[in-house]
Amino acid sequence: MQQKNSKYSVILVFFLTLVLSGAVSAGETNIQSGGKEAASAPAAASSGEAGNKTAAKAEENMFDPGIMVKQNRINIEKNADSIVLVDFYLKINDRGSYPRFRNWHYVDSLIADGLPHQQPAFALKKDLFVLQDVFINPEFLSRVEVKFRDKSYPAEITGYSPSRRAVFIRTAKPVEGIEPLVFKPFSGKGKYYIFQLRDDGKNWTWWTMPFSAPAGYILSGRSQESINSPATPYYSNLPTDVLIVDENGTAAALNFTIRLKSSEKLDLPPDKWPVIPAPELAASGQKLLKNAVEKSLFVVKLNFHQPRRNPNVNNNSNERPVVFMESIGILLKDGLLLVPEELSRSETARLDKITVMCGSRAVPGEFAGSFRDFGGFLVKLTEKVPGVEPLKLEKHDFPSLIDSPVNLLYLKRSGEKVDAELERNAVRGVMLGRKNARMATYYADGSCIGFDDKGRLITVPLKIRDYRQTRQNNTRVHNVAVNELLELLDAGGKSFDPGNVPSQNWRRTAYLGILYQPMTRKMAEARSIMQYTNNGATGLEITYVYPGGPAERARLKSGDVLLRIIPEDGSSAKLEMEVSRYPVNLRTFPWNMLDRVPEQYFDKIRTPWSSEQNRFNSDLSNLGVGKTVKVVYLDNKNILKEVSLKIEASPEIFENAESYEDTASGLTLRPETFEVKHYFRSAGGEKSLIIANVRPGSPASIAGIKPYERLISVNGTAVGTPEEYRKAVAQGGELRLEIKRLAESRVVRLEIKK
Amino acid sequence: MKIYFAILALLVSAVSLFTGCAGVDDVGFENTVQQAKDKVFPAVVYIRVLRENKESGKDISGTVSGSGVLISPDGEIVTNWHVVDKAINIRCLLSDGRHYEAELIGSDKDIDLALIKLKTAGTPGLKAPEFPFADFASIPAKEGDFVMAMGAPWGLSRSVTIGIISSANRYLEREGNYSLWYQTDAAIFPGNSGGPLVNTRGEIVGINTLGVITGGMGFSIPSPTVELLVGRFREYRQANWAWVGLELQPLHDFNRNIYFDGDSGVIIAGVEPGSPAETAGIKARDRLMAVNGTAVTAMTEEDIPAVNRMLGLLEFGRKADLTVKRGNEMLNIALTPVAKGKVEGESLALKKWGITVKAINRFADPNLYYYCPEGVFVLGADQGNTVVRHDGLQVGDIILEAGKHKIRTLADMKKAYDELAAASSRDRLVIVKVMRNGVELRTVLDFSDVNNQ
């Protein structure tokens, strides 16, 4: 549009001289292919993008929106043919993760509707464009298209310039009608404007705004977010995603980043920006990922003792307290792993065993301290493991990290191994959180480990402890700065909570070593023991005595009716064996219906045996392991008797036995603990593992293996512990498993890739 | 001219006459069917059985009817086991109206076959009656052969349905798999169960046994199997299968998606505990190569029944030589099969208590046998019984003790019941110890209403 004529230019110059700093901008719609249509409307909006706010107020009333409109038209005329829109079509990656560069709703609605994420890009050549890097990881891209004048051109990402927050794309064919930008550096004279294509939610519109000082840019030594003075000065609050033009609309500079080191020149032409080719950047990212996952990140298994249940709390029997947890540990130094799990004091007190899975080796770990202010604790490896490397821990100048490129590692646990995804990103901000913890935020959400572009650790994901809240509130995970972590480690014992330790004298769960059934009125009548049992309201009749248990040693027998248990030192109240308090499930396990259960309900099938995690055992534990108690009971001949016995700690039970989840086959195996062995009448010498769960859709499920079947042997080798199983399947390939369901056995074939 | 037309007309009409009866073959086929039917119909027998039914807790009798076929002039009839099972009284009605009672010669649950014989001991001096009978086919049937399923569903009149052999090697997943089946689309329904499947030559090719409710598919026991078993019934009064305790799996098990190398042998999937195979030292995953020198192979599941049959026909008590491959080694293992014996325990109705109990049998109740090799379990409970209350005693419970009596066998149970249920018994509440789901429990039976009956 040739709108210029001398009359207008005079007025323009007149008004421009009155302008010192801008508080008014004008926008005009751009009708481009892929863009949206709307009427042009000058809008008076005050933006804080140009820094000098005090000046803005004074000049506001001197400013004529009309000037901005005119400048906008000049800019459009000069540059509209150099600016395109780029469509990024997103997809979910092979692992089923969503792109992380924006919140899930944004991303999911684009993928669901098949719509692209759009951004403006600037032409450097007829087939080369540069745009702001919003950190879309290539594995989430299904295709990229450049849109110009109603035409689409397929394009590819060729390189990145992380320091400039830019990404370069190249179209397969030159774009018709495109005018590559020609840059003229700052002259030091005249006015400059920032010119950009903005999405206001409905349309893409052209915006022009004044650009601060004629000389160019603001020099600042400190941002309001920094905690200390940064080591190197930098420019802050720069306008992003903009073309900086002079009064004639000629491009002077292109900028995508909020902050720039003062050693860099703002008006360095984009073709001179340092570029890292896309494959190289991806490769270095993958190298970092591989290194970290193989050498520094390990699955940590935590076994807990069974908790005692508070008898005064109304227990929901569906909630089972945690007796087993798996997490990911980060190897820091000196054989110390950081496990970023927030364990409460009572949970840590119950901590029984820590096992670190280093490759195929299960290394025992020692608890080394839980942080007072953060939700994490340290584990020391008790053995020297070859081939592991701690992450490099160095102090960083956090304020200078702002807007600098980083690599984020998102972790997932895959059976016994750590699985991770890498995302390029940048530090958005640095701040002091609660308890003055130094933390960083990124342009991506989610719990991740942050590394700088040289592969050094910068943040770890930790929760900050809040002792006011109950455990139900999910506190957010923060990216805690490595500086903070170093101070915690250096402080040694001072940073730990002395009350958050595994308990040596922990009152472990007790057991008596019996199976019982509750008394009924009829039974009390039949046995003529009505007066002893409160007409059938109290009394637990022993139905089985486990060999080697305290009940056997106390000569209790099947048929004896327990009436009450009294601590001999009188420290706690006696325990009445009230029938309503100790219900027992008397139903049969439907073995013949097992084949009909759909696989998605596998983890809902209750165990065929009655669990040892029951109220009777927890009441017994409340009396205290090691305590001597008097058991009052009726023997088989209905004679009232008493016996003294010491409450013993329970041996391993199914719920807290070591579990092994084999991701390759989909089987979760546990050793057969005493109550399981009794249920299956498994003799002492026989080796077998109980299949605790089968993952739906896994090779084991397809082969017809169901939960609570037993694994007898693999390729002829009997397996009795998860370690033996692991060794037997280490080779992978074709496995012949001997599976037993109660009486019936069969050979099942699994194909495992290794 | 007209003459030519006349001759032409004559010729044309003559041709049309011939084409009109284009069923030269049709008529022939119809005749064949009629002949075959006429040959066998007289041998088809209507069987009516009074059987004891103890399952629902009461000792009631019911009537079951089915069909059978005479196979010898002196009145031997072949029918299904499920027709004459637990029979108190068997009566047969022949096609010519004569009626006789029959006695059970032998039966086998695994094959579902039975041999009964008409009781013709009548007035001495009179000549023994002769009966029409049918022969077994000399050549086994094959797919596509026309067959007729005959039976006597409701009495005097016989019925015949026609179809073809849909499959001559049908494998059905059942316990006791000693034979394959003929599948046919000739309608087989409860009425003609036990009746013969007849080919176009009027010979018996099978005994109709199973039908599908929707129709279109029925299964018959092939005649070679029937002949084998009839011989054994005559000799031993039962099939007299030997038992070795091997669970077999074919080399190419498509259903379980597991394939083994090689083209000979049969895979041993499991060895039953306490069996001769376990005693002989055979292990799961071994490959059975030969029995007494005869090579055995099961490539697909259709081959499994033949191997089972070979093992089932071994003489018990006599050492059999099994060649077994374990890994890369060939082993010779001596195994002494035992008699399979009963495949089902006997039952006993405890009338006053309203329950029926049955002896545990390792073949019929493997999951109960696992926990209690010798015992008695609750088979059924009467709906209106007053003794067994909610959760007191459940179907499937193994009764271990009743009052002071320890229960191991059905005789023990009878003795305990007789004592406890006697009108003179003063025990109103009896404590019973049962095993349920592998767990021992005690429950109380309340006889207060019962002993007065």
Contacts between the chains, C-beta under 8 A, distances in Angstrom:
chain1	res1	chain2	res2	distance
A	515	B	439	6.3
A	515	B	440	7.6
A	517	B	441	5.5
A	517	B	442	6.8
A	520	B	444	7.0
A	522	B	429	6.3
A	522	B	444	4.1
A	522	B	446	6.4
A	523	B	431	6.9
A	523	B	442	6.7
A	523	B	443	7.7
A	523	B	444	5.0
A	525	B	429	5.7
A	525	B	444	7.5
A	526	B	429	3.7
A	526	B	430	7.0
A	526	B	431	5.1
A	526	B	444	4.6
A	527	B	431	6.8
A	541	B	442	6.2
A	543	B	439	6.6
A	543	B	440	4.5
A	543	B	441	5.9
A	543	B	442	7.0
A	544	B	439	7.3
A	544	B	440	5.8
A	558	B	440	6.7
A	559	B	442	7.5
A	586	B	391	6.5
A	586	B	436	6.8
A	586	B	441	6.6
A	587	B	437	7.2
A	588	B	394	7.4
A	588	B	396	6.2
A	588	B	436	5.9
A	588	B	437	4.2
A	589	B	437	5.5
A	591	B	367	5.9
A	592	B	367	7.5
A	608	B	437	6.9
A	608	B	438	7.7
A	609	B	438	7.6
A	610	B	439	7.4
A	679	B	438	5.3
A	679	B	439	8.0
A	680	B	438	7.7
A	681	B	370	7.4
A	681	B	371	6.7
A	681	B	438	7.2
A	702	B	257	7.8
A	703	B	256	7.2
A	703	B	257	6.6
A	703	B	258	7.9
A	704	B	256	6.7
A	712	B	284	7.9
A	713	B	284	7.9
A	716	B	285	6.0
A	716	B	327	7.6
A	736	B	258	7.8
A	736	B	285	6.5
A	738	B	270	7.8
A	738	B	284	5.4
A	738	B	285	6.9
A	740	B	270	7.9
A	742	B	366	7.6
A	742	B	367	5.4
A	742	B	370	5.4
A	743	B	272	7.7
A	743	B	273	7.6
A	743	B	366	4.7
A	743	B	367	6.3
A	743	B	369	6.9
A	743	B	370	4.2
A	744	B	247	7.5
A	744	B	270	7.0
A	744	B	366	6.8
A	745	B	247	6.9
A	745	B	269	6.7
A	745	B	270	3.5
A	745	B	271	8.0
A	745	B	284	6.1
A	746	B	247	7.4
A	746	B	249	7.1
A	746	B	256	7.4
A	746	B	269	5.0
A	746	B	270	6.3
A	747	B	249	6.3
A	747	B	258	6.7
A	747	B	267	6.9
A	747	B	269	5.3
A	747	B	270	7.9
A	747	B	284	6.6
A	747	B	285	5.9
A	748	B	256	6.8
A	748	B	258	6.6
A	749	B	256	7.4
A	749	B	257	6.7
A	749	B	258	3.6
A	749	B	259	7.5
